[in-house]
Amino acid sequence: MEIVSRLEQLRDEVARAKAVPLSASCLIHRGQALEVIDAAIEAVPADIARATDVLNQREALIARATDHARELVELANAKQAELVAEHAVYQRAVAEAQALRDQAESDAAAVRARADDYVDTQLAKLEVVLQRIGSTVAEGRERLSGRRSYDDLRVDAAPDAQLPAQSPAGDSLFVDSDPA
């Protein structure tokens, strides 16, 4: 899924970022980080559309299986009607019709189970991706909150206090790679 590759790209960018001396923080280019985050956000609808397609395919598969089962039952009923004339043939027809019904129901249940398993697997994958997105967003917001507190400290600090220098372009973002 594209969202995962975008998040991995952001992780790699943070891992390659220049370290801030005497700190667990690093500097990353805000523009590049925002581009990767925007690309990840754009990928979410596509991933959701794929999941919707999977659900639609499941419904179509179930409908085909149900139609097939219905055809098998109709075939069994037609065969039974032909054989009603003779008693021995009738009993055999009843047994075959029941076997066909049982087989059709078994086939339909197996197809439905496979379709359900497939859809569940796809939804589980989507759930993992969405959880990762949620964690990344929460972590980003937490880091932004921490940076705002740092900026407040800079304003309140004495004018002659030594504070770490900020990029001249003002486009770098401190990211704490060790939240503990």
C-alpha positions as CSV (number, residue, x, y, z in Angstrom):
1,M,0.0,0.0,0.0
2,E,1.3,3.4,-0.9
3,I,0.6,4.9,2.5
4,V,3.1,2.5,4.1
5,S,5.8,3.4,1.6
6,R,5.3,7.1,2.3
7,L,5.5,6.5,6.0
8,E,8.7,4.5,5.5
9,Q,10.1,7.3,3.4
10,L,9.3,9.8,6.2
11,R,11.0,7.4,8.8
12,D,14.1,7.2,6.5
13,E,14.2,10.9,6.2
14,V,14.1,11.4,10.0
15,A,16.8,8.6,10.4
16,R,19.1,10.4,7.9
17,A,18.5,13.8,9.5
18,K,21.4,15.8,10.9
19,A,21.8,15.4,14.6
20,V,21.5,18.3,17.0
21,P,24.8,18.4,19.1
22,L,24.4,17.2,22.7
23,S,20.8,16.1,22.1
24,A,18.7,13.2,20.8
25,S,17.0,15.6,18.5
26,C,17.6,16.1,14.8
27,L,16.9,18.6,12.0
28,I,14.8,17.7,9.1
29,H,13.7,19.9,6.2
30,R,10.1,21.0,6.9
31,G,9.2,21.2,3.2
32,Q,10.4,17.7,2.4
33,A,8.7,16.2,5.5
34,L,5.4,18.0,4.6
35,E,5.6,16.7,1.0
36,V,5.9,13.1,2.3
37,I,3.1,13.6,4.8
38,D,0.9,15.2,2.1
39,A,1.6,12.3,-0.3
40,A,0.6,9.8,2.5
41,I,-2.6,11.7,3.1
42,E,-3.4,11.6,-0.6
43,A,-2.8,7.8,-0.7
44,V,-5.4,7.1,2.0
45,P,-8.4,7.5,-0.3
46,A,-6.8,5.2,-2.9
47,D,-6.2,2.6,-0.3
48,I,-9.8,2.9,0.9
49,A,-11.0,2.7,-2.7
50,R,-9.1,-0.6,-3.0
51,A,-10.7,-1.9,0.2
52,T,-14.1,-0.9,-1.2
53,D,-13.4,-2.8,-4.4
54,V,-12.5,-5.9,-2.3
55,L,-15.9,-5.6,-0.6
56,N,-17.7,-5.2,-3.9
57,Q,-15.9,-8.2,-5.3
58,R,-16.9,-10.2,-2.2
59,E,-20.6,-9.3,-2.8
60,A,-20.4,-10.3,-6.4
61,L,-18.7,-13.6,-5.5
62,I,-21.4,-14.3,-3.0
63,A,-24.2,-13.4,-5.5
64,R,-22.6,-15.8,-8.1
65,A,-22.4,-18.6,-5.5
66,T,-26.0,-18.0,-4.5
67,D,-27.2,-18.1,-8.1
68,H,-25.2,-21.3,-8.7
69,A,-26.8,-22.9,-5.7
70,R,-30.2,-21.8,-6.8
71,E,-29.6,-23.3,-10.2
72,L,-28.6,-26.5,-8.6
73,V,-31.7,-26.6,-6.5
74,E,-33.9,-25.9,-9.5
75,L,-32.1,-28.6,-11.4
76,A,-32.8,-31.0,-8.6
77,N,-36.5,-30.0,-8.4
78,A,-36.9,-30.5,-12.2
79,K,-35.2,-33.9,-12.0
80,Q,-37.5,-34.9,-9.1
81,A,-40.6,-33.9,-11.1
82,E,-39.5,-36.2,-13.9
83,L,-39.0,-39.2,-11.7
84,V,-42.2,-38.9,-9.6
85,A,-44.0,-41.5,-11.9
86,E,-42.2,-44.5,-10.6
87,H,-41.8,-45.3,-6.9
88,A,-38.3,-46.7,-6.9
89,V,-37.1,-44.0,-9.3
90,Y,-38.9,-41.4,-7.1
91,Q,-37.1,-42.5,-4.0
92,R,-33.8,-42.4,-5.8
93,A,-34.6,-38.9,-7.1
94,V,-35.4,-37.7,-3.6
95,A,-32.1,-38.9,-2.4
96,E,-30.2,-37.3,-5.3
97,A,-32.1,-34.0,-4.9
98,Q,-31.2,-33.9,-1.2
99,A,-27.6,-34.6,-2.1
100,L,-27.6,-31.9,-4.6
101,R,-29.1,-29.4,-2.2
102,D,-26.6,-30.4,0.5
103,Q,-23.7,-30.1,-2.0
104,A,-25.0,-26.7,-3.2
105,E,-25.3,-25.4,0.3
106,S,-21.9,-26.8,1.2
107,D,-20.3,-25.2,-2.0
108,A,-22.0,-21.9,-1.3
109,A,-20.9,-22.0,2.4
110,A,-17.3,-22.7,1.3
111,V,-17.3,-19.9,-1.3
112,R,-18.8,-17.5,1.3
113,A,-16.2,-18.5,3.9
114,R,-13.3,-18.0,1.5
115,A,-14.7,-14.6,0.5
116,D,-15.1,-13.6,4.1
117,D,-11.6,-14.7,4.9
118,Y,-10.2,-12.7,2.0
119,V,-12.1,-9.6,2.9
120,D,-11.1,-10.0,6.6
121,T,-7.5,-10.2,5.6
122,Q,-7.7,-7.1,3.4
123,L,-9.5,-5.2,6.1
124,A,-7.0,-6.3,8.7
125,K,-4.2,-4.9,6.5
126,L,-6.1,-1.7,6.0
127,E,-6.6,-1.5,9.8
128,V,-2.9,-1.8,10.4
129,V,-2.2,0.9,7.9
130,L,-4.7,3.2,9.5
131,Q,-3.4,2.5,13.0
132,R,0.1,3.4,11.8
133,I,-1.2,6.6,10.3
134,G,-3.0,7.4,13.5
135,S,0.2,6.8,15.5
136,T,2.2,8.9,13.2
137,V,-0.2,11.8,13.4
138,A,-0.4,11.5,17.2
139,E,3.4,11.4,17.4
140,G,3.7,14.4,15.1
141,R,1.2,16.4,17.1
142,E,2.9,15.5,20.3
143,R,6.2,16.7,18.8
144,L,4.7,19.9,17.6
145,S,3.3,20.5,21.1
146,G,6.7,19.9,22.5
147,R,8.3,22.4,20.0
148,R,5.7,25.0,20.9
149,S,6.7,24.7,24.6
150,Y,10.4,25.1,23.5
151,D,9.5,28.2,21.5
152,D,7.7,29.7,24.6
153,L,10.9,29.0,26.7
154,R,13.0,30.9,24.1
155,V,10.8,34.0,24.4
156,D,10.9,33.9,28.2
157,A,14.6,33.3,28.4
158,A,17.1,36.0,29.3
159,P,18.4,37.9,26.3
160,D,22.0,36.7,27.0
161,A,21.0,33.1,27.4
162,Q,22.6,30.5,25.1
163,L,19.9,28.8,23.0
164,P,20.5,26.4,20.1
165,A,20.6,28.2,16.8
166,Q,17.7,27.9,14.4
167,S,18.2,27.5,10.6
168,P,18.6,30.9,8.9
169,A,15.8,30.0,6.5
170,G,13.6,29.0,9.5
171,D,12.5,25.9,7.6
172,S,14.0,23.2,9.8
173,L,12.0,21.3,12.4
174,F,13.5,19.8,15.6
175,V,12.4,16.1,15.8
176,D,13.2,14.2,19.0
177,S,14.2,10.7,17.9
178,D,14.3,9.5,21.5
179,P,10.9,10.4,23.1
180,A,12.0,8.8,26.5
